[in-house]
Amino acid sequence: MKRRGLLGLLAASTALPARLRAQGSLPTVGYLGSETPEVFASRLAAFREGLASQGFDEGRSVTIEYVWAHSRNERLPALAAELVARNVKVIVAPGSLAAALAKVVATITPQVQEAELRRVLRKRPERMDAYEYVLRGLDLLYRFDDDQFVQAMPLFQRAMQLDPSYATAHALAADWYSVRINQGLSPDPEADFREAERLSRLALTLDRFDPRALSLCGHVRAFSFRDFDQAIELFDRALAANPSSAIAWMRSSPTFSYIGETREARRRADIGLRLSPHDAHVFYSYSIVALAGYAAGDYPDAIAWARRSAALNPRFAPNLRFLAASLAANGQIDEARQVSRDLLGVDPKFSASRFAQAYAFRDAAKRTLFADHLMLAGLPK
C-alpha cells in the first residue's frame, strides 16, 4: 500500500467503494469506532454488507484495520494517528463520529506529513518512491530563495515517471506552472499556461476521486483560464469525495472572490483554516483570506491577513500585491510604497496595469480598480 494515501485521507465512507477500486491493489481500510465491537455489531454488519454488495469481501479483496475507543473519546486522536501510521488508504468513522474524526485528521495530518518529510530527506534519492518525491517537491513549491522553487519541478517529474498514474503528482506539477506565472518567474507565461492546462487535464483523467488533484486543477482552471464554472464543478467533486478536505475548501475560496461572491469566499477560507490550522503552507491560506477581504472592499481586514502571511513568507509575491493594493486603498500610502519596494525586489519586471488587466477577477471594473490601487502604491504602470 502506497503512503501517498496520506495526501487523500478520507473522514467518511460515502465514496468508499469507488475510491477502493481506484487503487488497483488490495486496499486497506481503517475503521475507527468510539465504543466496542459488541456495541457496534449491527453497524459493522451493515458496513461489511455494504462493501460486499460492491464486490469487496473482507480478507479477500479488502483488508480492514479496526481500532476502538471503548467510550473514551479522548483517545480518538491517538487512535486516528495509529491508523495513519499503519498506512491505511481510507479511514471510516460511522455516524456522528465522522465529524469528530475530521477535526482529528486536521490536527494530525500536518504533523504526520512533516514527520514523513523528515524521513524522506534522510533517504538517498535512488531509493525514493513517487510519494516521497512528491513530498520533497511539495516542501519546495513555495520556497523562493536560492532557486529552491525551481528544484521542485524535477521532483514532480520524477514522481510522474515512477508512477504515471499518480494524479496528485500531475496536479502539483500543473500548480507549479501556475505559481511560476503568479510569482513573476515565468520566462514564457503563454507556454506555462499551456503546460498547466495539459497537466491539470491529465490529472483529472487519472483519478476522479482525489480531492487534492481536483482542488489544484480547479484552482488552475479559475486562476489561469477564468473557467469559473468548471472550477466550481471540480471543487464540488472534491468536497463530495471528502467533505473534510481542507485544501478543497481553501483552494475554492479564491474562485468565489474572482466572481464577486466574497461572503462565500470568506466562508470557505474560514472552513479551510479550521480544518488545517497548522498546515506548513498556512501563509498561503492567510493570503487567500486577504484576497477575500480585498475583493469585498474590507481593506483593513485584508491588510491584517496579508501581514500575517508576509510574516511567514515575505517573498510570496501574490500576497505582497494585495497587501500593497489594500494599504493604498486604505490611505496608508507610505506603508504601501514600502511593500511595493519589497514586491519589486521579488518581481523586478512587475507592471501594475498589465498584471491587473490579466488577473482572474471576472468584473473588468474590478481589474481596473486593482490596477489603480497598485499604481497608487507606487508600482510601475
C-alpha positions as CSV (number, residue, x, y, z in Angstrom):
1,M,0.0,0.0,0.0
2,K,1.5,3.3,-1.1
3,R,2.0,6.0,1.6
4,R,0.7,8.6,-0.9
5,G,-2.7,7.8,0.6
6,L,-1.9,10.2,3.4
7,L,-2.4,13.0,0.9
8,G,-6.0,12.0,0.3
9,L,-7.2,10.9,3.8
10,L,-11.0,10.4,3.9
11,A,-13.0,11.1,7.0
12,A,-16.3,9.5,5.9
13,S,-17.4,6.5,3.8
14,T,-19.8,7.9,1.3
15,A,-17.4,7.4,-1.7
16,L,-15.6,4.4,-0.3
17,P,-16.3,1.7,-2.9
18,A,-15.3,3.9,-5.8
19,R,-12.1,5.1,-4.1
20,L,-11.1,1.5,-3.3
21,R,-11.5,0.4,-6.9
22,A,-9.2,3.3,-8.0
23,Q,-6.3,1.8,-6.0
24,G,-5.6,-1.2,-8.3
25,S,-4.2,-3.3,-5.4
26,L,-5.5,-4.9,-2.3
27,P,-6.6,-1.8,-0.3
28,T,-6.5,-1.3,3.5
29,V,-9.4,0.4,5.2
30,G,-9.1,1.8,8.8
31,Y,-12.3,1.5,10.9
32,L,-12.4,3.8,13.9
33,G,-15.1,3.0,16.5
34,S,-15.9,5.1,19.5
35,E,-17.3,2.2,21.5
36,T,-16.6,-1.6,21.3
37,P,-17.1,-4.3,18.6
38,E,-20.0,-5.6,20.6
39,V,-21.8,-2.2,20.8
40,F,-21.1,-1.6,17.1
41,A,-22.1,-5.1,16.0
42,S,-25.1,-4.0,13.9
43,R,-23.1,-1.2,12.3
44,L,-20.2,-3.5,11.5
45,A,-22.6,-6.0,9.9
46,A,-24.2,-3.2,7.8
47,F,-20.7,-1.9,6.8
48,R,-19.5,-5.3,5.7
49,E,-22.7,-6.0,3.9
50,G,-22.4,-2.7,2.0
51,L,-18.8,-3.5,1.0
52,A,-19.8,-7.0,-0.1
53,S,-22.6,-5.6,-2.2
54,Q,-20.0,-3.7,-4.2
55,G,-17.7,-6.7,-4.6
56,F,-15.4,-6.2,-1.6
57,D,-15.0,-9.2,0.7
58,E,-13.0,-8.7,3.9
59,G,-9.8,-10.7,3.8
60,R,-10.1,-11.4,0.1
61,S,-10.4,-8.1,-1.8
62,V,-10.1,-5.6,1.1
63,T,-8.2,-5.5,4.4
64,I,-9.8,-3.8,7.4
65,E,-7.9,-2.5,10.4
66,Y,-10.1,-1.9,13.4
67,V,-9.4,0.4,16.4
68,W,-11.8,1.0,19.3
69,A,-12.0,3.9,21.8
70,H,-14.1,2.0,24.3
71,S,-16.2,5.1,25.1
72,R,-13.1,7.2,25.8
73,N,-13.3,9.9,23.1
74,E,-10.0,11.5,24.4
75,R,-8.3,8.5,22.8
76,L,-9.6,9.3,19.3
77,P,-6.5,11.5,18.2
78,A,-4.1,8.7,19.2
79,L,-6.2,6.0,17.5
80,A,-6.5,8.0,14.3
81,A,-2.8,8.6,14.3
82,E,-2.3,4.9,14.8
83,L,-4.3,4.2,11.6
84,V,-2.4,6.8,9.7
85,A,0.8,5.1,10.8
86,R,-0.5,1.8,9.5
87,N,-0.7,3.4,6.0
88,V,-4.4,2.8,5.6
89,K,-5.8,4.3,2.4
90,V,-9.2,5.4,4.0
91,I,-10.4,5.9,7.5
92,V,-14.1,5.1,8.1
93,A,-15.9,6.6,11.1
94,P,-19.6,5.6,11.4
95,G,-22.3,8.1,12.1
96,S,-21.6,11.3,14.0
97,L,-18.1,10.2,14.7
98,A,-17.1,11.3,11.2
99,A,-17.3,15.0,12.2
100,A,-15.1,14.4,15.2
101,L,-12.7,12.4,13.0
102,A,-12.4,15.3,10.6
103,K,-11.0,17.5,13.4
104,V,-8.7,14.8,14.5
105,V,-7.3,14.3,11.0
106,A,-6.9,18.0,10.5
107,T,-4.8,18.1,13.6
108,I,-2.6,15.1,13.0
109,T,-2.1,15.2,9.2
110,P,0.3,18.2,9.0
111,Q,2.5,16.7,11.8
112,V,2.4,13.3,10.1
113,Q,3.4,14.9,6.8
114,E,6.2,16.7,8.4
115,A,7.5,13.5,10.1
116,E,7.3,11.8,6.7
117,L,9.2,14.6,5.1
118,R,12.0,14.4,7.7
119,R,12.2,10.7,7.0
120,V,12.3,11.2,3.2
121,L,15.0,13.9,3.5
122,R,17.3,11.3,5.2
123,K,16.8,8.9,2.3
124,R,19.0,8.5,-0.7
125,P,17.3,9.7,-3.9
126,E,17.8,6.5,-5.8
127,R,15.8,4.6,-3.1
128,M,12.8,7.0,-3.1
129,D,9.3,6.2,-4.4
130,A,6.8,8.5,-6.2
131,Y,5.1,9.6,-3.0
132,E,8.4,10.5,-1.4
133,Y,9.4,12.6,-4.5
134,V,6.1,14.4,-4.2
135,L,6.7,15.2,-0.5
136,R,10.1,16.7,-1.3
137,G,8.6,18.7,-4.2
138,L,5.7,20.0,-2.1
139,D,8.2,21.2,0.6
140,L,10.0,23.3,-2.1
141,L,6.9,24.5,-4.0
142,Y,6.6,27.8,-2.1
143,R,10.2,28.5,-1.3
144,F,11.6,31.4,-3.4
145,D,15.2,31.6,-2.1
146,D,18.3,30.1,-3.6
147,D,16.4,28.5,-6.6
148,Q,14.6,26.1,-4.2
149,F,11.3,26.7,-6.1
150,V,12.9,25.6,-9.4
151,Q,14.1,22.4,-7.8
152,A,10.5,21.3,-7.1
153,M,9.6,20.6,-10.8
154,P,12.2,17.8,-11.4
155,L,10.9,16.1,-8.2
156,F,7.4,16.1,-9.5
157,Q,8.6,14.9,-12.9
158,R,10.4,12.0,-11.3
159,A,7.3,11.1,-9.4
160,M,5.3,11.0,-12.6
161,Q,8.0,8.8,-14.2
162,L,7.9,6.4,-11.4
163,D,4.1,6.3,-11.2
164,P,2.5,7.6,-14.4
165,S,-1.0,7.2,-12.8
166,Y,-0.2,9.4,-9.8
167,A,-2.8,12.2,-10.2
168,T,-1.5,14.3,-7.3
169,A,2.0,14.5,-8.9
170,H,0.5,15.7,-12.1
171,A,-1.8,18.2,-10.3
172,L,1.1,19.6,-8.3
173,A,3.2,20.0,-11.5
174,A,0.3,22.0,-13.0
175,D,0.2,24.1,-9.9
176,W,4.0,24.7,-10.2
177,Y,3.5,26.3,-13.6
178,S,0.6,28.5,-12.2
179,V,2.8,29.5,-9.2
180,R,5.7,30.4,-11.5
181,I,3.5,32.7,-13.6
182,N,1.9,34.3,-10.5
183,Q,5.3,34.8,-8.8
184,G,6.6,36.6,-11.8
185,L,9.2,33.9,-12.5
186,S,8.0,32.6,-15.9
187,P,10.2,33.3,-18.9
188,D,7.2,32.3,-21.2
189,P,3.8,32.7,-19.5
190,E,1.9,31.5,-22.5
191,A,3.8,28.3,-22.7
192,D,3.4,27.8,-18.9
193,F,-0.4,28.3,-19.2
194,R,-0.5,25.6,-21.9
195,E,1.5,23.2,-19.8
196,A,-0.6,23.9,-16.7
197,E,-3.6,23.2,-18.8
198,R,-2.2,19.9,-20.1
199,L,-1.1,18.6,-16.8
200,S,-4.3,19.6,-14.9
201,R,-6.5,17.8,-17.5
202,L,-4.3,14.7,-17.4
203,A,-4.5,14.6,-13.6
204,L,-8.3,14.6,-13.8
205,T,-8.3,11.6,-16.1
206,L,-6.0,9.6,-13.7
207,D,-8.1,9.8,-10.5
208,R,-11.6,11.2,-10.5
209,F,-11.8,10.9,-6.7
210,D,-8.5,12.6,-5.5
211,P,-9.6,15.8,-3.6
212,R,-6.1,17.3,-3.8
213,A,-5.9,16.8,-7.6
214,L,-9.5,18.1,-8.1
215,S,-8.8,21.1,-6.0
216,L,-5.5,22.1,-7.6
217,C,-6.9,21.6,-11.0
218,G,-10.0,23.7,-10.1
219,H,-7.7,26.5,-9.0
220,V,-5.7,26.3,-12.2
221,R,-9.0,26.5,-14.3
222,A,-10.2,29.6,-12.4
223,F,-6.9,31.5,-12.0
224,S,-5.3,30.7,-15.3
225,F,-8.3,30.5,-17.6
226,R,-11.2,32.2,-15.9
227,D,-13.1,29.0,-16.4
228,F,-15.1,29.5,-13.2
229,D,-18.0,27.1,-13.9
230,Q,-15.7,24.2,-14.4
231,A,-13.6,25.2,-11.5
232,I,-16.6,25.2,-9.2
233,E,-17.7,21.8,-10.6
234,L,-14.2,20.4,-9.7
235,F,-14.4,21.8,-6.2
236,D,-17.8,20.3,-5.7
237,R,-16.5,17.0,-6.8
238,A,-13.5,17.3,-4.4
239,L,-15.9,18.1,-1.5
240,A,-18.2,15.2,-2.4
241,A,-15.2,12.8,-2.3
242,N,-14.1,14.3,1.0
243,P,-16.2,16.9,2.8
244,S,-13.3,17.4,5.3
245,S,-10.7,18.2,2.6
246,A,-9.0,21.4,3.9
247,I,-7.4,22.0,0.5
248,A,-10.7,21.8,-1.3
249,W,-12.3,24.4,0.9
250,M,-9.3,26.7,0.9
251,R,-8.5,26.5,-2.8
252,S,-12.1,27.0,-3.8
253,S,-12.2,30.3,-1.9
254,P,-10.3,32.5,-4.5
255,T,-12.7,31.4,-7.3
256,F,-15.6,33.0,-5.3
257,S,-13.5,36.1,-4.8
258,Y,-12.8,36.3,-8.5
259,I,-16.6,36.1,-9.3
260,G,-17.6,38.6,-6.6
261,E,-19.2,36.2,-4.2
262,T,-17.0,37.4,-1.4
263,R,-19.1,36.1,1.6
264,E,-18.9,32.6,0.2
265,A,-15.2,33.1,-0.4
266,R,-14.6,34.1,3.2
267,R,-16.8,31.2,4.5
268,R,-14.8,28.6,2.5
269,A,-11.5,30.1,3.6
270,D,-12.6,30.0,7.3
271,I,-13.6,26.4,7.0
272,G,-10.3,25.5,5.4
273,L,-8.4,27.2,8.2
274,R,-10.4,25.5,10.9
275,L,-9.7,22.1,9.2
276,S,-6.0,22.7,8.9
277,P,-4.7,25.5,11.2
278,H,-1.2,24.1,11.4
279,D,-0.5,23.5,7.7
280,A,3.1,24.0,6.6
281,H,1.9,26.4,4.0
282,V,-0.6,28.4,6.1
283,F,0.9,31.6,4.8
284,Y,-0.9,30.7,1.5
285,S,-4.2,30.3,3.4
286,Y,-3.8,33.7,5.1
287,S,-3.2,35.3,1.7
288,I,-6.4,33.7,0.4
289,V,-8.3,35.3,3.3
290,A,-6.6,38.6,2.4
291,L,-7.8,38.3,-1.2
292,A,-11.4,37.7,0.0
293,G,-11.1,40.9,2.2
294,Y,-9.7,43.0,-0.7
295,A,-12.4,41.7,-3.1
296,A,-15.1,42.6,-0.6
297,G,-13.6,46.1,-0.1
298,D,-12.8,45.4,3.5
299,Y,-9.3,46.8,3.3
300,P,-8.4,46.8,7.0
301,D,-9.2,43.1,7.2
302,A,-7.3,42.4,4.0
303,I,-4.3,44.2,5.5
304,A,-4.4,42.3,8.7
305,W,-4.4,38.9,7.0
306,A,-1.9,39.8,4.4
307,R,0.5,41.0,7.1
308,R,0.2,37.6,8.8
309,S,1.0,35.9,5.5
310,A,4.0,38.2,4.9
311,A,5.4,37.5,8.3
312,L,5.6,33.8,7.4
313,N,6.7,34.2,3.8
314,P,7.9,37.7,2.9
315,R,8.8,36.7,-0.7
316,F,5.3,35.4,-1.7
317,A,4.5,37.9,-4.5
318,P,0.7,37.3,-4.8
319,N,0.3,38.3,-1.1
320,L,2.6,41.3,-1.4
321,R,0.5,42.6,-4.3
322,F,-2.8,42.5,-2.4
323,L,-1.1,43.9,0.7
324,A,0.2,46.9,-1.3
325,A,-3.1,47.4,-3.0
326,S,-5.1,47.2,0.3
327,L,-2.8,49.6,2.1
328,A,-3.1,52.1,-0.8
329,A,-6.9,51.7,-0.9
330,N,-7.0,52.3,2.8
331,G,-4.9,55.5,2.5
332,Q,-1.7,54.1,4.1
333,I,0.4,55.3,1.2
334,D,3.9,55.2,2.8
335,E,3.4,51.7,4.0
336,A,2.0,50.7,0.6
337,R,5.1,52.0,-1.1
338,Q,7.4,50.1,1.2
339,V,5.6,46.9,0.4
340,S,5.8,47.8,-3.3
341,R,9.6,48.1,-3.0
342,D,9.6,44.6,-1.4
343,L,7.5,43.3,-4.2
344,L,9.8,44.7,-6.9
345,G,12.7,43.0,-5.1
346,V,10.9,39.7,-5.8
347,D,9.4,40.6,-9.2
348,P,11.5,43.4,-10.7
349,K,9.6,43.4,-14.1
350,F,6.2,43.8,-12.5
351,S,3.7,46.0,-14.4
352,A,0.6,47.0,-12.4
353,S,-1.7,47.6,-15.4
354,R,-0.6,44.5,-17.4
355,F,-0.9,42.3,-14.4
356,A,-4.2,43.6,-13.1
357,Q,-5.9,43.5,-16.5
358,A,-4.9,39.9,-16.9
359,Y,-5.9,39.0,-13.4
360,A,-8.7,36.5,-12.7
361,F,-11.3,39.0,-11.5
362,R,-14.4,38.4,-13.7
363,D,-15.5,42.0,-13.4
364,A,-13.5,44.3,-15.7
365,A,-14.1,47.3,-13.4
366,K,-12.6,45.3,-10.5
367,R,-9.5,44.7,-12.6
368,T,-9.2,48.4,-13.4
369,L,-9.7,49.3,-9.7
370,F,-7.0,46.8,-8.8
371,A,-4.6,48.4,-11.2
372,D,-5.4,51.9,-9.8
373,H,-4.6,50.7,-6.3
374,L,-1.4,49.0,-7.3
375,M,-0.2,52.2,-9.1
376,L,-1.3,54.3,-6.1
377,A,1.0,52.1,-4.1
378,G,3.9,53.2,-6.3
379,L,4.2,50.2,-8.6
380,P,5.1,51.0,-12.2
381,K,2.3,51.2,-14.7
